[in-house]
Amino acid sequence: MNVLILETYADRYADRLRQAFPDLTVYPVKGIAELAPDLASIDVLIAFGMGINDDLIRQATRLKWIQSLATGVDHFIRCPSLRPDVLLTSGRGIHGPAMRETVAYLMLSLTHDTPRVVKNQAEHRWDRSRPWPLLADKTAVVVGVGLSSIAIGRLLKAFGMRVIGVTRAPREVDGFDAMMPTESLPEAVAQADYLINILPGDAHNAGLIGRQVFSSMKPTAFFVNVGRGETVDEMALLDALTHRRIAGAGLDVFAKEPLPGDSPLWDLPNVFLTSHIGGLFREYEDYVMPILIENMRLFLLGRYDEMRNRIAH
Protein backbone atom coordinates (compact mmCIF):
# COMPACT_ATOMS: atom_id res chain seq x y z
CA MET A 1 0.00 0.00 0.00
CA ASN A 2 1.59 3.26 -1.18
CA VAL A 3 0.70 6.47 0.65
CA LEU A 4 1.60 9.95 -0.60
CA ILE A 5 1.58 12.73 2.01
CA LEU A 6 1.66 16.12 0.32
CA GLU A 7 2.08 18.73 3.04
CA THR A 8 4.65 21.15 4.46
CA TYR A 9 5.06 19.02 7.58
CA ALA A 10 4.68 15.71 5.74
CA ASP A 11 7.49 14.07 7.74
CA ARG A 12 5.55 14.40 10.99
CA TYR A 13 2.53 12.59 9.56
CA ALA A 14 4.76 9.99 7.91
CA ASP A 15 6.54 9.15 11.17
CA ARG A 16 3.25 8.59 13.00
CA LEU A 17 1.82 6.45 10.19
CA ARG A 18 4.95 4.30 9.98
CA GLN A 19 4.82 3.71 13.72
CA ALA A 20 1.18 2.66 13.59
CA PHE A 21 1.35 0.76 10.27
CA PRO A 22 4.88 -0.58 9.62
CA ASP A 23 3.86 -2.29 6.37
CA LEU A 24 2.85 0.96 4.65
CA THR A 25 5.14 2.52 2.06
CA VAL A 26 4.91 6.23 2.84
CA TYR A 27 6.19 9.07 0.64
CA PRO A 28 6.32 12.40 2.53
CA VAL A 29 6.53 15.33 0.10
CA LYS A 30 6.46 19.02 1.04
CA GLY A 31 5.22 20.32 -2.30
CA ILE A 32 4.17 19.30 -5.79
CA ALA A 33 7.53 20.45 -7.18
CA GLU A 34 9.21 17.75 -5.07
CA LEU A 35 7.03 14.86 -6.22
CA ALA A 36 9.27 11.84 -6.67
CA PRO A 37 7.14 8.69 -6.61
CA ASP A 38 5.30 7.44 -9.66
CA LEU A 39 1.81 8.84 -9.12
CA ALA A 40 0.29 5.88 -10.91
CA SER A 41 1.42 3.68 -8.00
CA ILE A 42 -0.23 5.75 -5.24
CA ASP A 43 -3.16 4.19 -3.38
CA VAL A 44 -3.75 6.89 -0.75
CA LEU A 45 -3.29 10.66 -0.88
CA ILE A 46 -3.11 12.72 2.33
CA ALA A 47 -3.08 16.50 1.86
CA PHE A 48 -4.71 19.78 2.80
CA GLY A 49 -5.79 20.32 -0.80
CA MET A 50 -4.28 23.72 -1.47
CA GLY A 51 -1.98 23.25 -4.44
CA ILE A 52 -3.69 20.05 -5.57
CA ASN A 53 -4.38 20.17 -9.31
CA ASP A 54 -6.27 17.99 -11.73
CA ASP A 55 -3.08 16.78 -13.40
CA LEU A 56 -1.98 15.14 -10.15
CA ILE A 57 -5.37 13.46 -9.65
CA ARG A 58 -5.46 12.33 -13.28
CA GLN A 59 -2.04 10.66 -13.04
CA ALA A 60 -2.96 8.84 -9.82
CA THR A 61 -4.79 6.08 -11.69
CA ARG A 62 -4.60 3.63 -8.77
CA LEU A 63 -5.88 6.13 -6.20
CA LYS A 64 -8.44 4.64 -3.81
CA TRP A 65 -8.71 7.14 -0.96
CA ILE A 66 -8.04 10.83 -0.28
CA GLN A 67 -7.80 12.04 3.32
CA SER A 68 -8.12 15.81 3.49
CA LEU A 69 -6.25 17.20 6.46
CA ALA A 70 -8.64 20.16 6.41
CA THR A 71 -12.38 20.40 6.98
CA GLY A 72 -12.92 21.55 3.41
CA VAL A 73 -12.58 19.22 0.44
CA ASP A 74 -13.42 21.72 -2.29
CA HIS A 75 -9.88 21.66 -3.71
CA PHE A 76 -10.28 17.94 -4.45
CA ILE A 77 -13.89 17.99 -5.65
CA ARG A 78 -13.04 20.68 -8.20
CA CYS A 79 -10.70 18.26 -10.02
CA PRO A 80 -12.60 16.85 -13.03
CA SER A 81 -10.43 13.71 -12.98
CA LEU A 82 -11.51 12.71 -9.46
CA ARG A 83 -13.26 9.37 -9.97
CA PRO A 84 -16.53 8.72 -8.11
CA ASP A 85 -15.13 5.47 -6.68
CA VAL A 86 -12.32 7.29 -4.82
CA LEU A 87 -13.09 7.53 -1.11
CA LEU A 88 -12.93 11.09 0.22
CA THR A 89 -12.70 11.92 3.94
CA SER A 90 -12.02 15.16 5.78
CA GLY A 91 -10.59 16.50 9.03
CA ARG A 92 -13.97 17.85 10.10
CA GLY A 93 -14.50 18.30 13.81
CA ILE A 94 -11.08 19.53 14.94
CA HIS A 95 -11.30 23.24 14.15
CA GLY A 96 -13.70 24.43 16.84
CA PRO A 97 -11.06 25.75 19.26
CA ALA A 98 -9.02 27.43 16.50
CA MET A 99 -12.03 29.04 14.83
CA ARG A 100 -13.51 30.43 18.03
CA GLU A 101 -10.14 31.90 19.02
CA THR A 102 -9.64 33.39 15.55
CA VAL A 103 -13.12 34.95 15.61
CA ALA A 104 -12.47 36.38 19.08
CA TYR A 105 -9.09 37.73 17.94
CA LEU A 106 -10.57 39.47 14.90
CA MET A 107 -13.55 40.88 16.81
CA LEU A 108 -11.43 42.21 19.67
CA SER A 109 -8.84 43.61 17.26
CA LEU A 110 -11.63 45.61 15.63
CA THR A 111 -13.22 46.83 18.86
CA HIS A 112 -9.87 47.75 20.43
CA ASP A 113 -8.49 49.30 17.22
CA THR A 114 -5.37 47.14 17.46
CA PRO A 115 -3.41 48.84 14.62
CA ARG A 116 -3.65 52.16 16.49
CA VAL A 117 -2.64 50.53 19.78
CA VAL A 118 0.40 48.89 18.15
CA LYS A 119 1.37 52.20 16.53
CA ASN A 120 1.08 53.98 19.89
CA GLN A 121 3.36 51.41 21.52
CA ALA A 122 5.94 51.73 18.74
CA GLU A 123 5.90 55.53 19.17
CA HIS A 124 5.87 55.35 23.00
CA ARG A 125 2.57 57.27 23.03
CA TRP A 126 0.25 57.03 26.07
CA ASP A 127 -3.24 57.43 24.57
CA ARG A 128 -6.48 57.07 26.55
CA SER A 129 -8.57 59.21 24.21
CA ARG A 130 -10.82 56.52 22.71
CA PRO A 131 -13.09 54.28 24.79
CA TRP A 132 -13.72 50.85 23.23
CA PRO A 133 -17.13 49.15 22.83
CA LEU A 134 -18.04 46.02 24.77
CA LEU A 135 -19.09 42.82 23.06
CA ALA A 136 -21.50 42.20 25.93
CA ASP A 137 -25.18 42.78 25.05
CA LYS A 138 -24.39 42.99 21.33
CA THR A 139 -25.84 40.65 18.67
CA ALA A 140 -23.72 38.30 16.61
CA VAL A 141 -25.14 36.64 13.49
CA VAL A 142 -23.22 33.51 12.47
CA VAL A 143 -23.72 32.35 8.88
CA GLY A 144 -23.10 28.62 8.51
CA VAL A 145 -23.85 26.38 11.46
CA GLY A 146 -21.59 23.35 11.93
CA LEU A 147 -19.24 22.03 14.58
CA SER A 148 -16.93 25.06 14.45
CA SER A 149 -19.89 27.43 14.60
CA ILE A 150 -21.15 25.71 17.74
CA ALA A 151 -17.78 26.35 19.41
CA ILE A 152 -17.96 29.98 18.25
CA GLY A 153 -21.52 30.36 19.50
CA ARG A 154 -20.65 29.10 22.98
CA LEU A 155 -17.74 31.53 23.25
CA LEU A 156 -19.84 34.47 22.10
CA LYS A 157 -22.47 33.56 24.71
CA ALA A 158 -19.68 33.62 27.32
CA PHE A 159 -18.98 37.19 26.20
CA GLY A 160 -22.61 38.00 27.02
CA MET A 161 -23.74 38.30 23.41
CA ARG A 162 -27.00 37.33 21.74
CA VAL A 163 -26.20 34.79 19.03
CA ILE A 164 -28.31 34.09 15.93
CA GLY A 165 -27.46 31.32 13.47
CA VAL A 166 -28.26 31.34 9.75
CA THR A 167 -28.39 27.92 8.13
CA ARG A 168 -30.09 25.93 5.38
CA ALA A 169 -31.34 23.51 8.04
CA PRO A 170 -32.63 25.54 11.03
CA ARG A 171 -32.71 23.54 14.27
CA GLU A 172 -32.05 24.08 17.94
CA VAL A 173 -28.29 24.28 18.55
CA ASP A 174 -26.37 24.78 21.78
CA GLY A 175 -24.80 28.23 21.96
CA PHE A 176 -27.43 29.92 19.77
CA ASP A 177 -30.40 31.98 20.91
CA ALA A 178 -32.22 31.69 17.60
CA MET A 179 -31.97 30.15 14.14
CA MET A 180 -33.03 31.63 10.82
CA PRO A 181 -33.12 30.04 7.34
CA THR A 182 -30.61 31.08 4.70
CA GLU A 183 -33.34 32.68 2.60
CA SER A 184 -33.89 35.13 5.49
CA LEU A 185 -30.23 36.21 5.53
CA PRO A 186 -30.93 39.94 4.86
CA GLU A 187 -33.45 40.02 7.73
CA ALA A 188 -30.99 38.27 10.01
CA VAL A 189 -28.02 40.53 9.28
CA ALA A 190 -30.15 43.61 9.92
CA GLN A 191 -30.00 42.60 13.60
CA ALA A 192 -26.23 42.07 13.65
CA ASP A 193 -23.61 44.11 15.43
CA TYR A 194 -21.19 41.46 14.18
CA LEU A 195 -21.80 39.35 11.10
CA ILE A 196 -19.57 36.25 11.22
CA ASN A 197 -19.19 34.15 8.09
CA ILE A 198 -17.98 30.56 8.48
CA LEU A 199 -19.50 29.12 5.30
CA PRO A 200 -17.59 26.42 3.41
CA GLY A 201 -16.76 26.96 -0.23
CA ASP A 202 -19.22 25.26 -2.57
CA ALA A 203 -21.50 26.14 -5.47
CA HIS A 204 -24.43 26.91 -3.16
CA ASN A 205 -22.45 29.45 -1.14
CA ALA A 206 -20.48 31.23 -3.87
CA GLY A 207 -21.01 35.00 -3.49
CA LEU A 208 -23.79 34.48 -0.93
CA ILE A 209 -22.49 37.34 1.21
CA GLY A 210 -23.02 40.09 -1.30
CA ARG A 211 -24.37 43.56 -1.90
CA GLN A 212 -27.83 42.83 -0.51
CA VAL A 213 -26.33 41.50 2.71
CA PHE A 214 -24.00 44.47 3.23
CA SER A 215 -26.75 46.97 2.43
CA SER A 216 -28.93 45.26 5.06
CA MET A 217 -26.33 45.67 7.81
CA LYS A 218 -26.29 48.52 10.29
CA PRO A 219 -23.62 51.18 9.59
CA THR A 220 -22.22 50.44 13.06
CA ALA A 221 -21.87 46.68 12.35
CA PHE A 222 -18.69 44.73 11.65
CA PHE A 223 -18.14 41.84 9.24
CA VAL A 224 -15.85 38.93 10.18
CA ASN A 225 -14.87 36.24 7.66
CA VAL A 226 -13.22 32.96 8.69
CA GLY A 227 -15.09 30.77 6.17
CA ARG A 228 -14.08 30.80 2.52
CA GLY A 229 -13.19 33.88 0.50
CA GLU A 230 -15.30 32.85 -2.49
CA THR A 231 -18.48 32.97 -0.39
CA VAL A 232 -18.16 36.78 -0.33
CA ASP A 233 -18.64 39.27 -3.15
CA GLU A 234 -15.38 41.10 -2.46
CA MET A 235 -16.23 44.10 -4.66
CA ALA A 236 -19.46 44.59 -2.71
CA LEU A 237 -17.49 44.32 0.54
CA LEU A 238 -14.94 46.88 -0.67
CA ASP A 239 -17.76 49.25 -1.60
CA ALA A 240 -19.40 48.86 1.81
CA LEU A 241 -16.11 49.45 3.63
CA THR A 242 -14.92 52.35 1.48
CA HIS A 243 -18.19 54.25 1.79
CA ARG A 244 -18.57 53.34 5.49
CA ARG A 245 -21.85 51.54 4.92
CA ILE A 246 -20.51 49.14 7.55
CA ALA A 247 -18.12 49.99 10.37
CA GLY A 248 -15.33 47.63 9.40
CA ALA A 249 -14.19 44.08 8.76
CA GLY A 250 -11.94 41.43 10.26
CA LEU A 251 -10.78 39.11 7.47
CA ASP A 252 -8.76 35.91 7.49
CA VAL A 253 -9.78 34.57 4.05
CA PHE A 254 -10.05 36.13 0.62
CA ALA A 255 -11.39 35.48 -2.87
CA LYS A 256 -7.82 35.22 -4.18
CA GLU A 257 -4.99 33.97 -2.00
CA PRO A 258 -2.38 35.14 -1.35
CA LEU A 259 -4.18 38.49 -1.24
CA PRO A 260 -2.66 40.54 -4.10
CA GLY A 261 -0.35 43.32 -2.98
CA ASP A 262 -2.43 45.90 -4.86
CA SER A 263 -5.70 44.95 -3.13
CA PRO A 264 -7.31 48.00 -1.46
CA LEU A 265 -8.11 45.80 1.54
CA TRP A 266 -4.50 46.10 2.73
CA ASP A 267 -4.79 49.86 3.26
CA LEU A 268 -8.36 50.45 4.40
CA PRO A 269 -8.29 51.92 7.91
CA ASN A 270 -11.41 50.02 8.96
CA VAL A 271 -10.03 46.59 8.02
CA PHE A 272 -8.00 44.23 10.21
CA LEU A 273 -6.71 41.28 8.21
CA THR A 274 -4.66 38.14 8.69
CA SER A 275 -3.16 35.77 6.12
CA HIS A 276 -5.54 32.76 6.33
CA ILE A 277 -3.95 31.65 9.61
CA GLY A 278 -7.14 30.68 11.45
CA GLY A 279 -6.38 26.98 11.08
CA LEU A 280 -2.61 27.31 11.32
CA PHE A 281 -2.22 26.36 14.97
CA ARG A 282 0.83 24.57 16.41
CA GLU A 283 -1.10 21.61 17.76
CA TYR A 284 -2.77 20.82 14.43
CA GLU A 285 -1.14 17.42 13.93
CA ASP A 286 -2.19 16.31 17.42
CA TYR A 287 -5.81 17.17 16.63
CA VAL A 288 -6.06 15.61 13.18
CA MET A 289 -3.86 12.56 13.77
CA PRO A 290 -6.52 10.47 15.59
CA ILE A 291 -8.81 10.84 12.55
CA LEU A 292 -6.01 9.89 10.18
CA ILE A 293 -4.92 6.85 12.21
CA GLU A 294 -8.47 5.58 12.74
CA ASN A 295 -9.40 6.05 9.09
CA MET A 296 -6.23 4.29 7.94
CA ARG A 297 -6.99 1.35 10.24
CA LEU A 298 -10.53 1.05 8.88
CA PHE A 299 -9.37 1.50 5.30
CA LEU A 300 -6.83 -1.30 5.58
CA LEU A 301 -9.55 -3.54 7.06
CA GLY A 302 -11.89 -2.70 4.19
CA ARG A 303 -14.44 -1.16 6.58
CA TYR A 304 -14.99 1.88 4.40
CA ASP A 305 -18.50 2.67 5.68
CA GLU A 306 -17.12 3.19 9.19
CA MET A 307 -14.48 5.74 8.18
CA ARG A 308 -14.91 9.16 9.79
CA ASN A 309 -16.06 12.20 7.85
CA ARG A 310 -16.82 10.50 4.55
CA ILE A 311 -17.79 12.98 1.85
CA ALA A 312 -20.05 12.17 -1.09
CA HIS A 313 -18.84 13.57 -4.39
URJOQUI-V695957 format. One record per pair of residues at least 24 apart in sequence whose C-alpha atoms are under 10 Angstrom apart, sorted by the first residue. I is the first residue (numbers start at 0). GAP is how many residues later the second one is. Records with the same first field share a line. If there is no record, write none. Layout:
I=GAP + GAP
//
This chain:
0=24 + 25 + 40 + 41 + 42 + 43 + 299
1=24 + 25 + 35 + 37 + 39 + 40 + 41 + 42 + 43 + 60 + 61
2=24 + 25 + 34 + 38 + 39 + 40 + 41 + 42 + 43 + 60 + 62 + 63
3=24 + 25 + 31 + 32 + 33 + 35 + 37 + 38 + 39 + 40 + 41 + 42 + 43 + 62
4=24 + 25 + 26 + 39 + 40 + 41 + 42 + 43 + 62
5=24 + 25 + 26 + 28 + 29 + 39 + 40 + 41 + 42 + 43 + 44 + 45 + 46
6=24 + 25 + 39 + 40 + 41 + 42 + 43 + 44 + 62
7=39 + 40
8=276
9=36 + 37
11=273 + 277
12=33 + 272 + 273 + 275 + 276 + 279 + 280
15=269 + 273 + 276 + 277
16=272 + 275 + 276 + 279
19=273 + 276 + 277
20=272 + 275 + 276 + 279
23=276
31=24
38=24
42=43
43=42 + 43 + 252 + 255
44=43
45=43 + 44 + 246
46=26 + 29 + 43
47=24 + 25 + 27 + 28 + 42 + 43
48=24 + 25 + 26 + 27 + 28
49=24 + 25 + 26
50=24 + 25
51=24 + 26 + 27
52=25 + 26 + 27 + 28
53=24 + 25 + 26 + 27 + 28
54=24 + 25 + 26
55=25 + 26
56=24 + 25 + 26
57=24 + 25
61=24
62=24
63=24 + 235
64=24 + 231 + 234 + 239
65=24
66=24 + 224 + 225 + 228 + 229 + 242 + 243
67=24 + 220 + 224 + 241
68=215 + 216 + 219 + 220 + 222 + 223
69=24 + 25 + 209 + 214 + 218
70=24 + 77 + 129 + 208 + 238
71=128 + 129 + 130 + 155 + 156 + 239
72=127 + 128 + 129 + 238 + 240
73=126 + 127 + 128 + 129
74=126
75=237
76=125 + 234 + 235 + 236
77=124 + 235
81=231
82=230
83=228 + 229
84=228
85=226 + 227
86=212 + 217 + 218 + 220 + 223 + 224 + 225 + 226
87=219 + 220 + 221 + 222 + 223 + 224 + 225
88=202 + 203 + 206 + 218 + 219 + 220 + 221 + 222 + 223
89=198 + 201 + 202 + 218 + 219 + 220 + 221
90=196 + 197 + 198 + 199 + 200 + 201 + 217 + 218 + 219
91=54 + 55 + 56 + 196 + 199 + 216 + 217 + 218
92=53 + 54 + 55 + 194 + 195 + 198 + 215 + 216
93=53 + 54 + 185 + 190 + 192 + 193 + 194 + 197
94=52 + 53 + 54 + 56 + 183 + 184 + 186 + 189 + 192 + 193
95=50 + 51 + 52 + 53 + 54 + 55 + 56 + 183
96=51 + 54 + 55 + 58 + 182 + 184
97=50 + 53 + 54 + 179 + 180 + 181 + 182 + 183 + 185 + 186
98=49 + 50 + 52 + 53 + 99 + 127 + 128 + 178 + 179 + 180
99=48 + 49 + 50 + 51 + 52 + 53 + 54 + 55 + 56 + 126 + 178
100=50 + 51 + 54 + 177
101=50 + 122 + 123 + 124 + 148 + 149 + 150 + 172 + 175 + 176 + 177
102=49 + 52 + 53 + 93 + 94 + 95 + 121 + 122 + 123 + 147 + 148 + 149 + 175
103=48 + 51 + 52 + 55 + 120
104=145 + 173
105=117 + 118 + 119 + 120 + 143 + 144 + 145 + 146 + 165 + 166 + 167 + 168
106=28 + 87 + 89 + 115 + 116 + 117 + 142 + 143 + 144 + 165
107=24 + 25 + 26 + 27 + 142
108=141 + 162 + 163 + 164
109=112 + 113 + 114 + 137 + 138 + 139 + 140 + 160 + 161 + 162 + 163
110=24 + 111 + 137
112=156 + 157 + 158 + 159
113=158
114=154 + 155 + 156 + 157
115=153
133=25 + 26 + 27
134=24 + 25 + 26 + 27 + 58 + 59
135=24 + 25 + 26
136=24 + 25 + 56
137=24 + 25 + 53 + 54 + 55 + 56
138=24 + 25 + 50 + 52 + 53 + 54 + 55 + 56 + 82
139=24 + 25 + 36 + 48 + 49 + 51 + 52 + 53 + 54 + 55 + 56 + 81 + 82 + 83
140=24 + 25 + 35 + 37 + 38 + 39 + 44 + 47 + 48 + 49 + 50 + 51 + 52 + 53 + 54 + 55 + 56 + 82
141=24 + 25 + 34 + 37 + 46 + 47 + 50 + 52 + 53 + 54 + 55 + 56 + 57 + 82
142=24 + 25 + 37 + 38 + 39 + 42 + 45 + 46 + 52 + 53 + 54 + 55 + 56 + 66 + 82 + 84
143=24 + 25 + 38 + 52 + 53 + 54 + 55 + 56 + 61 + 83
144=24 + 25 + 26 + 28 + 31 + 34 + 52 + 53 + 54
145=27 + 52 + 53 + 54
147=50
148=24 + 26 + 27 + 47 + 48 + 49 + 50
149=24 + 25 + 26
150=24
151=24 + 44 + 46
152=24
160=32
161=30 + 31
162=29 + 31
163=24 + 25 + 27 + 28 + 31
164=31
165=31
166=32
181=26
184=24 + 27 + 28 + 31
185=26 + 27 + 28 + 29 + 30 + 31
186=26 + 29 + 30
187=25 + 28 + 29
188=24 + 25 + 26 + 27 + 28 + 29 + 32 + 34
189=24 + 25 + 26 + 27 + 28 + 29 + 31
190=25 + 26 + 27 + 30
191=24 + 25 + 26 + 28 + 29 + 30 + 31
192=24 + 25 + 26 + 27 + 28 + 29 + 30 + 53 + 54
193=24 + 26 + 27 + 28 + 29 + 30 + 53 + 54 + 55
194=26 + 27 + 28 + 29 + 30 + 54
195=26 + 27 + 28 + 29 + 30 + 31 + 53 + 54 + 55
196=26 + 27 + 28 + 29 + 30 + 31 + 32 + 34 + 35 + 54
197=26 + 27 + 28 + 29 + 30 + 31 + 33
198=26 + 27 + 28 + 29 + 30 + 31 + 32 + 33
199=26 + 27 + 28 + 29 + 30 + 31
200=26 + 27 + 28 + 29 + 30 + 31
201=26 + 28 + 29
202=27 + 28
203=27
204=25 + 26 + 27
205=24 + 25 + 26 + 27
206=24 + 25 + 26 + 27 + 29 + 48
207=24 + 25
208=24 + 25 + 27 + 28
209=24 + 25 + 26 + 27 + 30
210=24 + 25 + 26 + 28 + 29
211=24
212=24
213=25 + 26 + 27 + 31 + 32
214=25 + 30 + 31
215=29 + 30
216=28 + 29 + 30
217=27 + 28 + 29
218=24 + 25 + 26 + 27 + 28 + 29
219=24 + 25 + 26 + 27 + 28
220=24 + 25 + 26 + 27 + 28
221=24 + 25 + 26 + 27 + 28 + 48 + 49
222=24 + 25 + 26 + 27 + 28 + 48
223=24 + 25 + 26 + 27 + 28 + 29 + 47 + 48 + 49
224=24 + 25 + 26 + 27 + 28 + 29 + 48
225=24 + 25 + 26 + 27 + 28 + 50 + 51 + 52 + 53
226=24 + 25 + 26 + 27 + 49 + 51
227=24 + 25 + 26 + 27 + 48
228=24 + 25 + 26 + 27 + 28 + 47
229=24 + 25 + 26
230=24
233=31
236=28
237=25 + 26 + 27 + 30 + 33
240=24 + 27 + 28 + 29 + 30
241=26 + 27 + 28
243=26
245=24
246=24
247=24
248=24
249=24
250=24 + 25
251=24 + 25 + 26 + 27
252=24 + 25
//
